[in-house]
């Protein structure tokens, strides 16, 4: 496969053709191996493609550390907040990107079109955004409670979901936004006596902990400064608040309001861009990313226009007033996006051969593999006999043949079936390095959720 290192030297934009799903991950993995100090930013067209790329890269580069930055799982200008799990993933990634003391030699970030086009918070990187709890340490419980309220945690009677906390005398139950289980903190006065995980269903305590490091439960901080800033900017944008405005009233009283994240720019000064966290990164675009970008920009404009129209249109539905933040305060325009990437080294993948144009291009030479669709439709055809013949043909060409499976169970089943058709199986491969060491006369099976296989002059990858 063609090496991309020598082609991707900033500032440049190259089209990378002949790169069906799977082969693009292999190309990025080889780039990571050849460029051990260069940061990399991969932008997928949607969430499923980002997750598929992460799975593939973890297989091809098992020793590399990857960061994932998902988009909010709600519509632009929505009335609901993103899920706590999404927020915690985003915050942990921003913390890792901001931490100059991290052990990562370089940063490899996977994100989506929707996440990259939206401006992000920078205030969460301040010291006030973190709180550490340690057994035998002294903690002023009123300051601890104020931290939870300020940083997006919600007080409830019984803790069941991430982002909730409950206080019962000297016991505080808390579900940190990025934990798999809630924790029960037992105080003796202002001293932490013990910290234990507990099951939210049975409420029974389980494993002990010595330390809990908390991050915010929301991207919107509610302290005195952010509340004052919100009130000022809200009035500057929308004028004096004379009618019923539950958002403005809630924030003014220091209470959280559903969907308040969509007014994030009003709580802070200038927001940052995800590109700011990796200023020298080599960027890879997913196939069809730019079409996804166009669609996202159009959707954002449509939702914003609909909110503006609703402000001047009478309706029988008694819904709370919704005054939307201007698009450019929360999202990048197409021109701003282009400015961000124009000074970088950018490689744009395509499943098609690179077009002959004025723009630089390379061709990986990969293509989608055979899917045996005609054979599956014909009742008089023995499907696995056809698969056997196909595999034997490619082995005779000196190619390594790999079969990808979606689960361990599928791998076991296909191992048995292929063995029954006299195909020599090398067994389950745990990494790409293992595959490279296997004889080309044997077929390797791997657990990797690739929808369609691909072929190069060196490899034939068949999907389950």
Rosetta blueprint (number, residue, H / E / L):
1 X L
2 X L
3 X L
4 X L
5 X L
6 X L
7 X L
8 X L
9 X L
10 X L
11 X L
12 X E
13 X E
14 X E
15 X E
16 X E
17 X E
18 X L
19 X L
20 X L
21 X L
22 X L
23 X H
24 X H
25 X H
26 X H
27 X H
28 X H
29 X H
30 X H
31 X H
32 X H
33 X H
34 X H
35 X L
36 X L
37 X L
38 X L
39 X L
40 X E
41 X E
42 X E
43 X E
44 X E
45 X L
46 X L
47 X H
48 X H
49 X H
50 X H
51 X H
52 X H
53 X H
54 X H
55 X H
56 X H
57 X H
58 X H
59 X H
60 X H
61 X L
62 X L
63 X L
64 X L
65 X L
66 X E
67 X E
68 X E
69 X E
70 X L
71 X L
72 X L
73 X L
74 X L
75 X L
76 X L
77 X L
78 X L
79 X L
80 X L
81 X L
82 X L
83 X L
84 X H
85 X H
86 X H
87 X H
88 X H
89 X H
90 X H
91 X H
92 X H
93 X H
94 X H
95 X H
96 X H
97 X H
98 X H
99 X L
100 X L
101 X L
102 X L
103 X L
104 X L
105 X L
106 X L
107 X L
108 X E
109 X E
110 X E
111 X E
112 X E
113 X H
114 X H
115 X H
116 X H
117 X L
118 X E
119 X L
120 X E
121 X L
122 X L
123 X H
124 X H
125 X H
126 X L
127 X H
128 X H
129 X H
130 X L
131 X E
132 X E
133 X E
134 X E
135 X L
136 X L
137 X L
138 X E
139 X L
140 X L
141 X H
142 X H
143 X H
144 X H
145 X H
146 X H
147 X H
148 X H
149 X H
150 X H
151 X L
152 X L
153 X L
154 X E
155 X E
156 X L
157 X L
158 X L
159 X L
160 X L
161 X L
162 X L
163 X L
164 X E
165 X E
166 X E
167 X E
168 X E
169 X L
170 X L
171 X E
172 X E
173 X E
174 X E
175 X L
176 X L
177 X L
178 X L
179 X L
180 X L
181 X L
182 X E
183 X E
184 X E
185 X E
186 X E
187 X E
188 X E
189 X L
190 X L
191 X E
192 X E
193 X E
194 X E
195 X E
196 X E
197 X E
198 X E
199 X L
200 X L
201 X L
202 X L
203 X L
204 X L
205 X E
206 X E
207 X E
208 X E
209 X E
210 X L
211 X E
212 X E
213 X E
214 X E
215 X L
216 X L
217 X L
218 X L
219 X L
220 X L
221 X L
222 X L
223 X L
224 X H
225 X H
226 X H
227 X H
228 X H
229 X H
230 X H
231 X H
232 X H
233 X H
234 X H
235 X H
236 X H
237 X H
238 X H
239 X L
240 X L
241 X L
242 X L
243 X L
244 X L
245 X L
246 X H
247 X H
248 X H
249 X H
250 X H
251 X H
252 X H
253 X L
254 X L
255 X L
256 X L
257 X L
258 X L
259 X L
260 X H
261 X H
262 X H
263 X H
264 X H
265 X H
266 X H
267 X H
268 X L
269 X L
270 X L
271 X L
272 X E
273 X L
274 X H
275 X H
276 X H
277 X H
278 X H
279 X L
280 X L
281 X L
282 X E
283 X E
284 X E
285 X E
286 X L
287 X L
288 X L
289 X H
290 X H
291 X H
292 X H
293 X H
294 X H
295 X H
296 X H
297 X H
298 X H
299 X H
300 X H
301 X H
302 X H
303 X H
304 X H
305 X H
306 X H
307 X H
308 X H
309 X H
310 X H
311 X H
312 X H
313 X L
314 X L
315 X L
316 X L
317 X L
318 X L
319 X L
320 X L
321 X L
322 X L
323 X L
324 X L
325 X L
326 X L
327 X H
328 X H
329 X H
330 X H
331 X E
332 X L
333 X L
334 X H
335 X H
336 X H
337 X H
338 X H
339 X H
340 X H
341 X H
342 X H
343 X L
344 X L
345 X E
346 X E
347 X E
348 X E
349 X E
350 X L
351 X L
352 X L
353 X L
354 X L
355 X L
356 X L
357 X L
358 X L
359 X L
360 X L
361 X E
362 X E
363 X E
364 X L
365 X L
366 X L
367 X E
368 X E
369 X L
370 X L
371 X L
372 X L
373 X H
374 X H
375 X H
376 X H
377 X H
378 X L
379 X L
380 X L
381 X L
382 X L
383 X H
384 X H
385 X H
386 X H
387 X H
388 X H
389 X H
390 X H
391 X H
392 X H
393 X H
394 X H
395 X H
396 X H
397 X L
398 X L
399 X L
400 X E
401 X E
402 X E
403 X E
404 X E
405 X E
406 X L
407 X L
408 X H
409 X H
410 X H
411 X H
412 X H
413 X H
414 X H
415 X H
416 X H
417 X H
418 X H
419 X H
420 X H
421 X L
422 X L
423 X L
424 X L
425 X E
426 X E
427 X E
428 X E
429 X L
430 X L
431 X L
432 X H
433 X H
434 X H
435 X H
436 X H
437 X H
438 X L
439 X L
440 X L
441 X L
442 X L
443 X E
444 X E
445 X E
446 X E
447 X E
448 X L
449 X L
450 X L
451 X L
452 X L
453 X L
454 X E
455 X E
456 X L
457 X L
458 X L
459 X E
460 X E
461 X E
462 X E
463 X E
464 X L
